[in-house]
Amino acid sequence: MPPDHAQPIPLILSFGSVNIDIVAYSAALARPGETIHAGRTSIGLGGKGANQAAAASRLASSLGLQVALAGRTGTDLFAELARRHLAGFGVDLSALRSDPDHPTGLALIGVDAAGENAITVAGGANMALDATDTDPLVSLLSRTRVLLLQLETPLAVSLEAARLARAAGATVILDPAPAPADGLPDAFWPLIDLVTPNETETESLVGIRPTDRQSAAAAADRLQARGLRRAIVKLGARGVFWRDGAAEGFVEPFSVQAIDSVAAGDCFNGGLAVALARGDTLADAVRFAAACGALATTKSGAAEAAPTLEAVQALLG
């Protein structure tokens, strides 16, 4: 039999949190001691690690790329639900461990008629990650082009995942959310290729809250001073600033009918990973990612709001 010369399929690997989101929509948020009625509820996939894996996988399959998720769930009914959702997106779950001692992460979300929300997150298995959770990464990193990290799991474990990915030659993208109160430790910066902060997270990282291209450029200066060659600063509905060495640019916001911005950041990062994994320049990758984030705001929910490649291409024209 002739040897198999098939090349391994390039991989995007998300290492991070997995939650189930339980959302109650009501006219007003409950006050302390008050019981209110919700008009409707929803239950869906959440957690930034899972959301970014789902968003990337929805885009990747027709581009010859695969997406895997590493982390932990419990062994409860919520774990079954999360895994079923992720499998439906085509995400490889071989590195997603089952933890019999901790429950699956859970987010309890209240949303009022004005779109304001109150969220309680029980991290569960997400917060139990330790050094052993990087062991399953070893077999995947040889074909990993991009590693996606977030801050909803213990920082020390993400730091080790970044170290392993860098040693394997992968691009490391960090979504610095939730925003670290004291910034990132110095040891993290040399292991990151890109951070993707929004306005609040940028202020936490470098002390500048960007409101326009000029202030975003100033924030990028400080990010690059930490050792990053490439920098991205997101301005929400005002666009995205990027810099690659000395080159820089600004992606104007796309015109869409936004109804829910919950998934925008995760879909941005998923799209960014896909674009970089297929070889796009940073300028093209940021525009692609911005289109993904914009389209995510046109649908309710988290992972469920992730756009298809066809929808993104149509928006990009």
PyMOL commands that set and color helices and strands:
alter all, ss='L'
color gray80, all
select helices_A, chain A and resi 48-63+77-88+124-128+131-141+155-167+189-191+199-206+213-225+236-238+264-277+282-296+303-305+309-316
alter helices_A, ss='H'
color red, helices_A
select strands_A, chain A and resi 11-15+19-25+40-46+66-73+96-98+105-111+117-122+144-149+171-174+194-195+230-234+240-244+247-251
alter strands_A, ss='S'
color yellow, strands_A
deselect
rebuild
show_as cartoon
